[in-house]
Amino acid sequence: MKQGRLQYGDIINYIALTLISLSMLFPFLYVFSVSLTDPATYVQGEFILLPKEFSLDSYKFVLGTGQLWNSVKATLFITVVGTVLNLFVTMTFAYVLTKNDMPGWKLFTYMVLFMMFFHAGMVPGYLLVRELGLMNSLWALILPGLTNPWSLFVVRSFYRSIPSSLEEAAYIDGANDLTIFQKVILPLSKPVIAAFSLFFAVGLWNTYLSGIFYIQDPKKWPLQVFLSQMIIESNTDLGSSANFDDVRQVQPPSETIKMASLVLVMIPILLVYPFLQKHFAKGVLLGSVKG
Amino acid sequence: MIRYRWMYLLAVPGLLYFLIFQYAPMWGILLAFQDYNPYRGFWGSEWVGFENFRTFFSYGDFWPLLRNTLTISVLNLLLSFPAPIILALMINEVRTEAFKRITQTVVYLPHFLSWVIVVSFTFLFFSLDIGFVNKALASVGLEKIPFLSDTLYFYGLLVGQTIWKEVGWGTIIFLAAIAGVDPQLYEAATVDGAGRLRKIWHVTLPAIRSTIVILLILRTGDILNVGFEQILLMLNPMVQSIGDVFDTYVYRQGILSGNFSYSIAVGLFKSVAGLILVAGANFLSKKFGEEGLY
């Protein structure tokens, strides 16, 4: 009797979870499916689930636009250079934050903590980038976000889990802090480096806001700005939107082409995702409030 | 000091970053008390005291922004906050390991997509002409619905997007908390004749209560921070009146229109109010006997 009731609850639970999972996957499947439909035969009002006239023309069209490649270049630059710099700043500074008997440690820690709660704000940050002469430069999408308190504290708590006897042994052997960091700490930090490389890379790949803040030249638009232009700004039933009135494309691209662009921008994320998921779950828990 | 000379060297990149990109902009806050004119510069511009703040509060822009921000926050608190808890409880009940793993992999995925992609999905599903939903409605002879340009659906779309994107990711912390529950408690409950739902109610939920409470308190500290990127992408003239929030307003006034002093004043108001809220929230979480954030 009791067994039977449990089974019943299980079935409902499995069905509900399957439906939830499908709702997560359906947008991908739909977008992928339409992107593979022949743009010439595709009628705007048409309701389709599977491609009728299979064709790669939409992809050929998007891949043939110079704007896409400009944006790919810009995004690859900020993703690769940004990830390396983010890692460098985060790994080094987080290590400093573990040395709580070092003069100045308190000041450094409070500097980071304060940033968790108070920011100068959007416009002062914007004016700073302008003053530094970084307008319209891809560095403006990298430098203002080189690290953040959350990452610093997560990496710090990882370092703290490394037995301090290792450092002490190396110290007695005559190594200085710099060598210890390079030869002892960093090699042990591979899992955290892996997690944060992916974490920073995804964040930079997804850069959008600073793109519209700082980049006026469409040749330097990151991919997300390209995509928003392609799909959101050119959406026909909304009339004029607050942003980009002057750079609006004349002809809204066909739906299959929009979907193909969307797929292309998503592909790298979907490719790294399987690797990233495992690391990330751990990263989140490491840094989470101690519940 | 000598002992740590190499540590100071390691600190240089981080310190430079914080000084230049986090602390130097603090200077900009002073512009909130000026009538800043870029041509005359910081030293040449006139000081006006709290004039910019007075303008903001007395010309009627403040209340709609506060109302919109709070509405979106409260909806998220009521709907997006409990969603991962419920999903975590559901996932926890799954006994088939493979099914559990697949479900988790799938529900985490949207978290990694940018807001541009999530909003693009929304457009491709809900817009009037090309939206999947409207095509489906039309194909069965029903009237099309202007989801994106009708104030009726705006909040629903925002909350729906937030749940879709973050619900799976949010389960991680609750699943970890559930994993920490002592199995003996479940055995004892089984002996007492508790069914599955009763075990969830009397064992699992109380066990993760402190996690829920602390996250909830921290969220209330963040109540003025609604998704800037998400809302900016979703805003259009038709829903402007109910969708404009502090950040989108500051963006329009400051970066698009160049009203620097005024927009910095508005931003400063938001930062200070946020600081008070977070500090209050942290105080509360300590009061509840939790560790707090700092």
Interface residues (C-beta under 8 A of the other chain):
Chain A: K2 R5 L6 G9 D10 N13 Y14 A16 L17 I20 S21 S23 M24 L25 P27 Y30 V31 Q44 G45 E46 F47 F88 V89 T90 T92 F93 Y95 V96 K99 M102 P103 G104 F108 M111 V112 L113 M115 M116 F117 F118 H119 A120 G121 M122 V123 P124 G125 Y126 L127 L128 L143 P144 L146 T147 L152 N176 D177 L178 F181 V202 W205 N206 Y208 L209 F213 Q224 V225 L227 S228 I231 I232 N235 T236 D237 L238 G239 S240 S241 A242 N243 E255 K258 M259 L262 V265 M266 I269 Y273 P274 L276 Q277 F280 A281 V284 L285 S288 V289 K290 G291
Chain B: M1 Y4 W6 M7 Y8 L9 L10 A11 P13 G14 L15 Y17 F18 I20 F21 Q22 Y23 A24 P25 M26 W27 G28 I29 L31 L87 M90 I91 E93 V94 R95 F99 I102 T103 T105 V106 V107 Y108 L109 P110 F112 L113 S114 W115 V116 I117 V119 S120 F121 F123 L124 F125 S127 L128 D129 I130 F132 K135 A136 A138 S139 P146 L148 S149 W164 G168 W169 I172 I173 A176 A177 G195 R196 L197 I208 S210 T211 I214 L215 L218 F228 E229 L232 L233 L235 N236 P237 M238 Q240 D247 V250 Y251 R252 G254 I255 L256 F260 S263 I264 G267 L268 K270 S271 G274 L275 V278 A279 E290 E291 L293 Y294
